[in-house]
Amino acid sequence: MNKSQLAKKVAVKLDVPQVLSKKIIQLCFDEIIEALSQGENVTLTGFGRITAKKTPARTRRNPKTGEKVHVPENVSIRFKASRRAKEKLLEIFEHRSDG
């Protein structure tokens, strides 16, 4: 599912224009990114937790050549699903495999 498909489903369920639901979804994404950029974790109860981790620049060695290689700093975004989300998905996948 992409953002447009999500916006369409939200628009139908809330009986609002798809343009509005797409703006709301984008606003949510923007707020999540803003919170992460401020060093906050984002916890969406019943869905999961989103965190950002900064990896500092470092020097590594190329295993083939032994040459030193500079690895620039990086930021990764991590998502950990809530127990409720995991249980729901497990239930759905188990139901699919029964059929």
C-alpha positions in Angstrom: 0.0 0.0 0.0 1.3 3.4 -0.8 0.3 6.9 0.5 -2.3 7.5 -2.1 -4.0 4.2 -1.5 -3.9 4.8 2.3 -5.4 8.3 1.7 -8.2 6.8 -0.4 -9.1 4.3 2.3 -9.0 6.9 5.1 -11.2 9.3 2.9 -13.8 6.6 2.4 -13.9 5.6 6.0 -14.1 9.2 7.3 -16.3 10.4 4.4 -14.0 13.3 3.6 -12.3 14.3 0.3 -9.2 12.3 -0.6 -7.2 15.5 -0.9 -7.9 16.3 2.8 -7.0 12.8 4.0 -3.8 12.9 2.1 -2.9 16.2 3.7 -3.7 14.8 7.2 -1.5 11.8 6.5 1.4 14.0 5.3 1.0 16.2 8.4 1.3 13.1 10.6 4.5 12.0 8.7 5.9 15.5 9.0 5.2 15.6 12.8 6.8 12.2 13.3 9.9 13.3 11.4 10.1 16.5 13.4 9.8 14.6 16.7 12.5 12.2 15.7 14.8 15.1 14.6 14.4 16.6 18.1 15.6 13.3 19.6 12.2 12.1 20.7 10.9 8.6 20.3 7.4 8.3 18.7 5.1 5.8 20.4 1.8 5.0 18.6 -0.1 2.9 21.1 -1.4 -0.3 19.5 0.9 0.2 16.4 4.5 0.5 17.5 7.5 2.7 18.4 9.6 4.7 16.0 13.1 5.7 16.9 16.0 7.4 15.2 19.6 6.5 15.8 22.7 8.4 14.7 25.8 6.5 13.8 28.9 8.6 14.0 31.5 8.8 11.2 34.2 6.1 11.4 37.0 4.4 9.6 36.6 0.8 8.5 38.8 -1.6 6.5 37.8 -3.1 3.2 38.0 -6.9 3.9 39.3 -7.6 0.4 42.0 -5.1 0.1 42.7 -4.1 3.7 42.4 -0.5 2.7 41.0 2.0 5.2 37.6 3.4 4.2 35.9 6.4 5.6 32.2 5.7 6.5 30.3 9.0 6.9 27.8 9.5 9.8 24.3 8.2 9.1 20.9 8.2 10.6 18.6 5.2 10.7 15.0 5.1 11.5 13.8 2.0 13.4 10.3 0.7 13.9 9.3 -1.9 16.5 5.8 -3.2 16.2 3.6 -3.2 19.3 2.6 -6.5 20.9 -1.0 -5.9 19.8 0.0 -5.3 16.2 2.2 -8.4 16.2 -0.6 -10.5 17.7 -3.1 -9.2 15.2 -0.8 -9.9 12.2 0.0 -13.4 13.5 -3.7 -14.1 13.8 -4.3 -13.0 10.2 -1.4 -15.0 8.9 -2.4 -18.1 10.8 -5.9 -17.8 9.4 -4.6 -17.5 5.9 -2.4 -20.6 6.2 -5.4 -22.6 7.6 -7.4 -22.2 4.3 
